Amino acid sequence: MQCPRCLPQAGSGWSRIQGPKPRCQEIMRVLLPPSSAPGAGSSSMLGRILHTTGRPCTKASPLRSFARYQGGFQEKASQPGSTRHGQMALRNVASSDAIQKHRKSLSDWFSHQPSEERQFGPSFSLDTVHVDPVIRESSLEEILKPSPELTIVNQLQSPCSRTIGLQNLFDADACGQQVKNVVLYGMVGTGKSTLIKKMVVDWCHGRLPRFELVLPFSCEDLSQSHAPVSLQRLITKKYLHLKDVVPLLGSTNLRVLVVLTGLERLNLDFRLAGTELCCDPHEPVPPSAIVVNLLRKYMLPEASIVVTTRPSAVGHIPSKYVGRYAEVCGFSDTNLQKLYFQMRLSQPGCDSSGNSGHAESNSAEQDNLVEMLSRNLERHNQIAAACFLPSYCWLVCTTLNFLYFTKSVPPPQTLTGIYTSFLRLNFSGEVLDSTDPTNISMMKYVAKTVGKLAHAGVMSRQTCFSEEDLRKCFEVEMRTESELNLLNIFRSDVFRFFLTPCVQPGKEHTFVFTIPAMQEYLAALYVVLGEKKTLAQRVGKEVSEVISKVGEDVALVLSVVSKILPLRILPLLFSLLKIFPRFFSRLSGKDRDTIAHTVAVEMFKEEDSFNDDVLDQINSSILGMEGPLSHPDEAPDDEVFELFPIFMGGLLSRRNRAILEQLGCSIQNLAAFEIANAMKKTVIRNSHKWLPSSELMDYFVFLHEFQNDRFTAEAIRSLKAINLSSVKMTPLKCSILASVMGTTSHEVEELNLASCHLDLNSLRILFPVLLRCRTLHLQLNSLGPEACKEIRDLLLHDKCVVSTLRLSDNPVTEQGAKYLAEAIAGNRSLTHLSLLHTSLGNQGVEVITRHLAQNQHLKELNVGYNSVTDEAALALAEVAKRHATLKEVHLYFNDISEEGKQALHALRRDRDGVQVLVFLTAGTDVSDDWALILSVVQKNLPIWDRERVQQHLARLLQDLECSRRQTGNPWKKAKFLRVESQVKKMLVKIQQGTH
C-alpha cells in the first residue's frame, strides 16, 4: 500500500493536490578570492562562479562542477596529513566530559513526553517504544511532477518505492557522492518531529555512531530573534556546556550533525544580494544568515545538516544545496499500524486509575482491543486509510485508552479535550505562511475553511464531499493573491490531514473526514468561534470595529469643535458614534443565543432518540461492528451527528479555550459566559422532557464535557428519576455519571441501571450516587458475591436512603446471600427487596431467614425462581408471620410441592399479617396477584431458561384448570379462562421461539 503522503501533489483539481514550487531565485555572479571557498586547499584559483537555482544543469563546466555544492557534495581538495597531536585532540574532543554532558542533556530534553503521553503509563518512552514511519527517497523533479488522482485505489496499487532508513539518510547517493544536506519533508501528522526526536535520542545513547556531535535547533526559535549573533554564540547560548568544544568546530575533523526543524518558519534568502557570504563562526550575523551559509556549505563545510519542513517550503532551499530529498510517508503498511497499536495499548500501567490490582484483567482487555483493531484494519475500513498518519494512530490509541481504562472520578480528561490536545500536538500554534502579513494561524484557517465544510455536512447529514463541495467552501471567497497563496499552502501541507479519499465502492472520487468525529469537532469549532455569520453580521462587525477604533479620536474632535461652533448637529453625531457599536453588541448577543439554541436542537433531536450513546458510537467507529458486513448496494443508514452539540459544549470549557488560544483560536470569557447563560434557558428546559436512556447518557456526557459545575448542578437538580436501563455502563460512563451527579447532593427518587453490564468496579465507582437513590434498579447485571459485599456496605452506610432495591437476575448465589443477609439485619431504610432468580437455593434463603428477624423495616421480599423447596419456604413464611412490617413474600416459580403450596395458601394477610405469593390460584379462585406474577414472567422470558420456564408455566396451567373445575361460579370460571389464555400464549411463544 502507498500512503496518501507518498503521492506528489499537482493539478488544479482538489483530487490533484498541487505540490510546492521553489521560489524564484535570480541568477547572481560573484568573484571569490582563492581563500574564500570553504575547504579550499593550497592550490590557488580565481574564477567567475555562476550561482544558479531552479532546474539542475545537465552540463556543467569543470569550473562550475568544482564550485557548485551539489546538495552538499564537495570536491575534495588535497589536505595536509593530520598530525598525531591533531588526531589526539580530536579523540579528546569526541570523548570529552562536555560531549557526554551534552548527550545527557539532549536525552533528558528530547525524551521528555508531553502531558498527553502520560496516560500510556510510566514505562512509556520514546527511547523504548517507537515505530519508524516509512521514509521514501525523492527528488525535486518528482515533487514538481503531476501526480495521479488522489484516490484510495491509487494508494493501494502503488506501493512506496525507494524507501530509506533513518540511519541511512547520509549514505552516499547513487553516484557515490557523500550526502551532506538532507531535506526531510512531509505533510502535517506524518511524524517528522517524532522521527527527529528519535534520531537525537539514538545519538545520545550511542546508536548513531556516524556523528560525534549533534546540534539541534528549532527554526521557530531562531525566527524570534533578528539581532546579529555568531554561530559560536548561538551554540553556547543554547548549550552552555559546549563552550569548550565550540572553538574547535571547523578547525578539526569532528563529525557534526546540525538538525534544523521547521524550516518553513524562517524566511531564507539565498541570493547574495539578500544574504552575504560568511564562513566565520565568530562573525555576528542574523540567524537566518547562519542557516543560509550552513546550507551553502560556506560555514562549517564538513558538517552534515538535516532539515525538516512542510511540502510547501521544500523549494525554499535551492536544489543545488540539497543532497537528498526524503519524504516521510507515515505508516504506509498496515503491519506498521498494528505494531504501533500493539506497543501503545500494551503498556503496563495503561490503566489511568492507577490501580495495579487488576493488571491481569487489564492485560487481557488490552490484547482484546489490539485484536479487534487489527481485524478492523484488515477489512480495509476507512480507519485503515486514516491510520496512514501516525498522528491518527495516536488519536485512536488515546481514544481507546479513554474509553476502556478510565476509572477515576472525575475522569482525568474529556473527549473534546483529547481532540483539542491532538490538534495542539500537531499544529502547536503554527502560522500557515510566515511571509503572509495576516499571520493567520494554521488552526484558525482550518476552522474557517474546513470547519465551514464540516458544518455544511452536519446540517445536511452528509459525510462524503465532492470536488464541487470543496470548491464552494474553499474557493468561493478567493479575492486576493494572498488568499490564493494561503489556499495553495493549505492544500499542500494540511488538506490531507483532515480529508481523505472515501473507501466505499463507487465513491472513490469523493472525500471524507479522516476520522468521522473530526467532522463534528470542526463543525462545532466553526460555530463556537462565531464563523457562522450572515453577510449582514460580517459587514456589521467590520463597520463596528472601524467605528470603535476611530470613535474616541472623532469624539474628542467633535467635543472641541462644539465648544467653538454652536452647531446642534454635533452632539447628535457624537451619540450616533456610540449607538452603532452598542447596536452591534446586541446583534452579537443574538448570535450567542443562536449558538445556545443550536446546542439544544442538536442535543435533543427526536430522530436520533434511539441510537446508541455517543461513546458507543465512537467505539464502533474505531473497532468496527462485529457480524456480517452490509452489502455495498444496500442503502446506508442515515448519518448520525450526535457528537456535534457535545463538542460545542466541550469547546466552551476553560481548559479547551486555553488550548485553543495557543492555537490562535480565541474564545473570549465573556462570550463563553453569555452562551452558558443562554443555554440555561434552552438546554435545561429541553432536558425536562422524557429522554430515552441512550439520549440521557449523551446528556450526562455533554454536562461532563462542558466542565461547568454551576451549570451542571442546576441541570441535575431538575432530574428526579434517571433511567439508563440497557446502556452499557462501562467504567468511563460510570465515572461520568458519578462526576456529574457529584456536583449536587440532592436525593434521587429513582435510578434505573437494569441490564447495564454492571460489575463490582461499577458499583465502587457509583457508590456515592447509589447512596442518594431511593429506588434502585440493579437487575439483569453481572453482580456476583463480591458485588454483594459492596451492596452490603452500601446498605449499612449511615447516609444510605435506598428504600427499594431490585437485584433480580444477578448471580448472587448462597455466598452473596450471606452478605445481603447482614445488610438486611442492619439496614434502616430498605422496605422492598427483590432477589428474583438470583440462584439463592435453599441455603441462601435460609441465611436470609435467620437474619430477617433483626430487620424492622422490610415490607416486601421476593425470592421467587430460586429452586427453593418446602422446608426453606415454610421456614421463611413462619419468620414472616412474626415480622413487624413484612407484608408480602414472593415464592412463585420455586420447587414447592402441592402440600407446601396448600400450607402457604393458608396464610392470610388479615389474619397472619403476611401474604405469600406462590401460584396463580387461591383455592377455588384466581389469586389477586396473578397479573403481577405473569408480568414478571413476561418480562423475563427472553433471559430465563426456556425449558425450566416452560415446565413452571405448564404446572401453573394445570393448577388453573384444576381449580376451574372445582368451582361452580360462572364468573370465577370466566376469570380462570382469561388467565389460562394468557399462560397458553406464553407457552406458544416459547415453543415457537419468538421469545
Secondary structure by P-SEA (a helix, b strand, c coil): ccccccccccccccccccccccccccbbbbbbccccccccccbbbbbbbbbbcccccccccaaaaaaccccccccccccccccaaaaaaaaaaaacaaaaaaaaaaaaaaacccccccccccccccccbbbbcbbbbbcccccccccccccaaaaaacccccccccccccccccccccccbbbbbbcccccaaaaaaaaaaaaaacccccccbbbbbbaaaaaaccccccaaaaaaaaccccccccccccccccbbbbbbccccccccccccccccccccccccccaaaaaaaaaaccccccbbbbbbbccccccccccccccbbbbbcccccaaaaaaaaaaaaacccccccccccaaaaaaaaaaaaaaaaaaaaaaccaaaaaaccaaaaaaaaaaaaaacccccccccccaaaaaaaaaaaacccccccccccccccaaaaaaaaaaaaaaaaaaaccccccaaaaaaacccccccaaaaaaaaaaaaccccccbbbbcccccccccccccaaaaaaaaaaaaaacccccaaaaaaaaaaaaaaaaaaaaaaaaaaaaacccccaaaaaaaaaaaaaaaaaaaaaaaaaaaaaaaaaaaccccccccccaaaaaaaaaccccccccccccccccccccaaaaaaaaaacaaaaaaaaaacccccaaaaaaaaaaaaacccccccccccaaaaaaaaaaaaaaccaaaaaaaaaaccccccccccccaaaaaaaaaaaccccccccbbbbccccccaaaaaaaaaaaaaccbbbbccccccaaaaaaaaaaaacccccccbbbbccccccaaaaaaaaaaaaccccccbbbbccccccaaaaaaaaaaccccccccbbbbccccccaaaaaaaaaaaaacccccbbbbccccccaaaaaaaaaccccccccccccccccccccccaaaaaaaaaaaacccccaaaaaaaaaaaaaaaaaaaaacccaaaaaaaaaaaaaaaaaaaaaaaccc
